[in-house]
Amino acid sequence: MKWLFVISMLIVVSLVGWFLAVAYGRKSLRPGQAAPDFKLIDQHGKTYSLEDFKGKWLALYFYPKDDTPGCTRQACAFRDNLEKLKALDVEVVGVSVDTVGSHERFADKFGLRFPLLADTNAEMTACYSSLLNLGVVKFAKRNTFLIDPFGKIARIYWSARAAHNADEIISDLVHLKHKSHA
């Protein structure tokens, strides 16, 4: 009888550990590392890879779901700050596990003029330690990566704040550019 209890406890501990690993993931990426490459299609059917952004800064943001309150707030903040970001030589790209069609409707509804990449198999999202895999259901975590013109991760915003993410990137980039010219 005692062995049954021990086996039960091992199973419970294993399941809790598995759930925490799946839910929170390992934040294996760090600033200074090369950003993982990707090749995905946006809402207009155009294919993008990391190479397409070489020579520019890239604000690569992952978000859970098109047309939900937090995701809409974040996308619209990037939309509203797009001219400031472009003036700093930053391209903005959003990524979720939603479909191309879902991205197209979301972008049209809110006038989003930047690529939204459809990572329907969640491979890119997983490479960027941004996948919340609950078995049957997968979502991207709200993480943002500021990638420098050489393809290296300059800053990581784990659990980015939807309403303030664009402002944080602008502020950090101004600081990074000022620091590099000093």
URHUHU-V138813 format. One record per residue. RES is the residue in three letters. PHI is phi in degrees with one decimal (* if undefined). Layout:
res->RES phi->PHI
res->RES phi->PHI
This chain:
res->MET phi->*
res->LYS phi->-63.2
res->TRP phi->-65.0
res->LEU phi->-64.8
res->PHE phi->-63.8
res->VAL phi->-62.5
res->ILE phi->-63.6
res->SER phi->-60.7
res->MET phi->-65.0
res->LEU phi->-62.3
res->ILE phi->-65.0
res->VAL phi->-62.1
res->VAL phi->-62.0
res->SER phi->-62.9
res->LEU phi->-65.1
res->VAL phi->-63.2
res->GLY phi->-61.3
res->TRP phi->-61.8
res->PHE phi->-60.9
res->LEU phi->-63.8
res->ALA phi->-64.1
res->VAL phi->-69.4
res->ALA phi->-69.4
res->TYR phi->-106.6
res->GLY phi->61.9
res->ARG phi->-95.6
res->LYS phi->-87.5
res->SER phi->-81.2
res->LEU phi->-84.6
res->ARG phi->-137.7
res->PRO phi->-56.5
res->GLY phi->98.8
res->GLN phi->-77.9
res->ALA phi->-67.3
res->ALA phi->-71.4
res->PRO phi->-61.8
res->ASP phi->-74.0
res->PHE phi->-153.8
res->LYS phi->-152.2
res->LEU phi->-137.3
res->ILE phi->-100.4
res->ASP phi->-95.1
res->GLN phi->-65.2
res->HIS phi->-104.2
res->GLY phi->84.6
res->LYS phi->-86.5
res->THR phi->-90.1
res->TYR phi->-123.7
res->SER phi->-135.6
res->LEU phi->-59.7
res->GLU phi->-57.4
res->ASP phi->-64.1
res->PHE phi->-109.7
res->LYS phi->-58.4
res->GLY phi->90.8
res->LYS phi->-129.7
res->TRP phi->-77.9
res->LEU phi->-131.3
res->ALA phi->-96.8
res->LEU phi->-103.1
res->TYR phi->-116.6
res->PHE phi->-103.1
res->TYR phi->-142.1
res->PRO phi->-67.2
res->LYS phi->-158.2
res->ASP phi->-58.2
res->ASP phi->59.8
res->THR phi->-108.7
res->PRO phi->-54.0
res->GLY phi->-66.1
res->CYS phi->-68.1
res->THR phi->-66.8
res->ARG phi->-59.7
res->GLN phi->-66.2
res->ALA phi->-61.5
res->CYS phi->-69.1
res->ALA phi->-66.3
res->PHE phi->-64.9
res->ARG phi->-58.6
res->ASP phi->-69.3
res->ASN phi->-106.8
res->LEU phi->-60.7
res->GLU phi->-66.3
res->LYS phi->-62.3
res->LEU phi->-65.4
res->LYS phi->-62.8
res->ALA phi->-64.2
res->LEU phi->-92.1
res->ASP phi->66.4
res->VAL phi->-110.5
res->GLU phi->-97.4
res->VAL phi->-114.3
res->VAL phi->-139.0
res->GLY phi->-101.5
res->VAL phi->-138.8
res->SER phi->-145.7
res->VAL phi->-89.1
res->ASP phi->-70.4
res->THR phi->-80.8
res->VAL phi->-58.2
res->GLY phi->-62.4
res->SER phi->-63.4
res->HIS phi->-61.9
res->GLU phi->-62.1
res->ARG phi->-62.4
res->PHE phi->-63.0
res->ALA phi->-64.1
res->ASP phi->-65.2
res->LYS phi->-61.8
res->PHE phi->-113.0
res->GLY phi->62.2
res->LEU phi->-82.8
res->ARG phi->-106.9
res->PHE phi->-135.9
res->PRO phi->-65.3
res->LEU phi->-117.1
res->LEU phi->-87.2
res->ALA phi->-95.1
res->ASP phi->-101.1
res->THR phi->-63.8
res->ASN phi->-94.1
res->ALA phi->65.1
res->GLU phi->-69.2
res->MET phi->-64.2
res->THR phi->-58.6
res->ALA phi->-65.8
res->CYS phi->-60.5
res->TYR phi->-96.0
res->SER phi->49.9
res->SER phi->-125.1
res->LEU phi->-100.8
res->LEU phi->-105.8
res->ASN phi->-107.7
res->LEU phi->-104.1
res->GLY phi->86.3
res->VAL phi->-75.3
res->VAL phi->-110.3
res->LYS phi->-125.2
res->PHE phi->-136.4
res->ALA phi->-85.8
res->LYS phi->-79.2
res->ARG phi->-82.8
res->ASN phi->-120.2
res->THR phi->-129.7
res->PHE phi->-122.1
res->LEU phi->-95.7
res->ILE phi->-109.2
res->ASP phi->-77.8
res->PRO phi->-62.3
res->PHE phi->-100.3
res->GLY phi->86.6
res->LYS phi->-100.8
res->ILE phi->-73.7
res->ALA phi->-93.1
res->ARG phi->-145.8
res->ILE phi->-126.7
res->TYR phi->-113.5
res->TRP phi->-70.2
res->SER phi->50.7
res->ALA phi->-56.1
res->ARG phi->-84.9
res->ALA phi->-52.1
res->ALA phi->-75.7
res->HIS phi->-115.3
res->ASN phi->-58.8
res->ALA phi->-62.5
res->ASP phi->-63.2
res->GLU phi->-61.7
res->ILE phi->-66.1
res->ILE phi->-60.2
res->SER phi->-60.6
res->ASP phi->-65.4
res->LEU phi->-69.5
res->VAL phi->-58.9
res->HIS phi->-64.5
res->LEU phi->-62.3
res->LYS phi->-69.6
res->HIS phi->-64.5
res->LYS phi->-63.6
res->SER phi->-74.1
res->HIS phi->-90.8
res->ALA phi->-80.9
